[in-house]
Amino acid sequence: MAWFEANCLEKKWDSVSVSLSFSLEQKDFLCIVGPSGSGKSTVLRMIAGILKSNSPETKIILDGKNITDEKLGKRNCGMVFQNGSLFMNMNVEDNVAYGLVCRGLSKKEGRAKASQWLSMVNLSGFEKRMPGTLSGGEMQRVALARTLIVSPKLLLLDEPLSAVDAPLRAKLCDDILRMKEELGFTAIMVTHDLEEAKRMSTKIIRMEKGRAVWQGNSEDFLR
């Protein structure tokens, strides 16, 4: 059995709008690519538990555990959204520490760990800043630190770089790849950018109209 397996189905009226099956091993980095409306984000939200599948055939297995019907906070998946989705009434360190505090850590301990993670994403000194004062790229780095601080088994990235300009996008790609090497996490990223997918991934799935039209290793995709 693979470390992660997903069979995601979403039905619409009398047809199937999304149907995708795939598997991953630990430390894989999968990019799901395709045009808008192809079902990429639907698959990611089903894995995260944000969207409940309406098909009994859907099954999601993570590290030997069936998480198909697990609640959102029990899946051990962390998600970074396109716009960062930070808490605008909390400063940066409290945003990053939020998940740890919810798990019972004191605010003091959470903030200390948040400071360490902000250093890892090159945002030392930003602890007391409010989200409204940050650039798009800085917000995405805070969101990444907030997600990774709770050590999710699977990192889900929903077009996290699409809102930033090209030079900064390249820098954030490098940051994510560096952290993947340092931390050894497994990731699934949705993107419409083929160049981004080639740069980031070990595996690629190309979706169109809710189906995979190609999936395999990145080297094969490049060939």
N, C-alpha and C positions, 0 to 999 in steps of 0.2 A: 504493500500500500504506500502511495505517495504521502509526503508530509502534509500536503494540502490538496484537497480535491473539491471541485465545485461542479455541480450540474444545476444551472440556473435557467428556469423557465418562467415566463410571464405570459399569461394568456389575455387576449383582448377579443371580446365577443366570441366568435366561433373560430378564431385563428390564434396562432402563437406569435406574439410580437417579439419576444426575445427567447432564444434557445442557444445556450453556450455551455459546453463542458470542457474542462481543462484540469491539469494537475501541476503542482510545483514541488520542488524540493527546497529544503532550507537554504537560505542565502540567494535564492533566485530573485531576479528583478524582472518582472513581467510588465511590458507595456501593451495596453490595449488601445489600438489606433482605429481611426475611421471617421467618417464625416459626422456632422451634427445629426442627431436623431437616429444613429445607427444602433443605439442600445448600450453604449459603453458605460455611461454613468448609472444606468439602471442595474447593470451587473454589479458594479461596485457598491451600490446602495443595498443590494440584496445580501452581499457578503457581509457588509457592516451591520446589517440588521435595521437600517433606517427604513427600508422598504420591505414589507412582508410579501413574499411570493404568494400568488393565488393558485399555484399548482402543487399538488402533493408529490410530484416527481422531483421537485427541487431538493437538493441535498448538498450540504456544505460540511466538510470534514476538515478540522484543523488539528494537526498534531495528534491524530488518533481519536479526537473527540468530535462527536456530531453536534455542531452548533446551529443547525438549521433553525431550531425553534428557541434558541437562547435569547434572552433579552439583550438589548443594545449594550449595556454596561458589563455584561458577563461573557462577551465573546473573545476578549483578549485581542481585539483589533483596534488599531488607532487610525484616525482619518484626518487628513489635511484637505480642506476645501479650497476652491478656486480663489475665494476672497479672504481666506484666513479665518474668518468667523471668530474673531477675538471678542472678549467681553469688554465693551467700550467703557464701562464704569470701573474697571480694575486697571491698575498699573501693570507694567510688563511682567514684573516678578510674580505678582499675584495671579496673572493669567497663566504663567508657566507652572506655578506651584499648585494650581487648582485641583488637578487630578489626584495629587498626593494628599492634599488636605481632605478631599472627599473620602479618601481611603483611610483616614484616621491620623495622619501625620500632623504634628502641630504646625501652626503658621510659621513659627521661627525656623523649624527644621525644613519645611517646604521651601521657604524663601532662600535658605542656604543652598539647597540643592538646585533651585531655580537659577541662582547666580552661576553655579558650575555649568549648567546647560547653556546659559546665555553666552558664556565664554566659548563653549563648543561651537556655537553658531555665529561667532564673531560679533557679539552684541554686548560685550562687557561694558558696564557703565550705563546701560539702558534700563536698569532695574526700576527706576522711579518714573520713567516716561509713561505717558498715557498713549493708548493705541492711536488716537486721533492725531498725534504729532509724528507718526511714523510714515515712512514711504511704503509703497506696495511691497517692495522686496524685503524691507525690515519686518513688516507684518507677517509675511510668509515664513521668515526665519523664526519669529516668535511662535507662530503656529506649529512649526516643525518641532521646536524644543518642547512645547506644551504636550505634543503628542508622544514624543519619544521618551519623555521623563518617566512615564509609567511603565516602560519596557513592554510594549505590546508585542505579541508574537508575530503579528502581521501588520505592516504599515500600508495603508490605503491612501493614494494620492489622486484627488479628482481635479485634473488640469491645474495643478498648483502654480504653474509658471506662466499661464496664459495672460495674466493681467499685468505683467511686467515687460519692459522693453528688452530687445534682443541681447545687448551686452550684459545686462543684469541677469537675464535668463540663463546665459551661459555660465555665469558665476554661481548661480544657485544650483545648476546641474552639477557643477564641480563639488559644491558643498555637500549635496545629497550623496554623491558617489563616495566622497571622502568619509562621511559618517557611516555609510554602509560598510566600508572596509574596516573602520574602527570598531563598529558595534556588531556587525555581522547579522543585520536584520534581513528579513524577507519582505519584498514589497511588490505591490501591484499599482501601476500608475496608468491613469486614463489620460490620453492626449490626442489631439488631432494633428500634431506636428511629427512627421515621419523622421526628420533629422534629429529631433529630441529623442525619439524612441530608439533610433540607431545608437545614439550616444550613451543612453542610460541603461539599456536592457541587456539581459541574458536571453530572454525569450520575448517573442512578439506574437500578438494575435491581431489580425486585421478584421474588423467587423463591418458589415454592410447589411442594412435592413434586418437587424436583430440576429444575424447569423455570422459565424466565423467563415470568411472566405479564404483565410490562410492562417496557420499557426505553426510555430516551430522555433528553433534556435535563431538568435540574431544573426549568426554567421550565414546561415542558410538564407535568411531574408535578404541580406546584403548581396549574396550571389544571385 
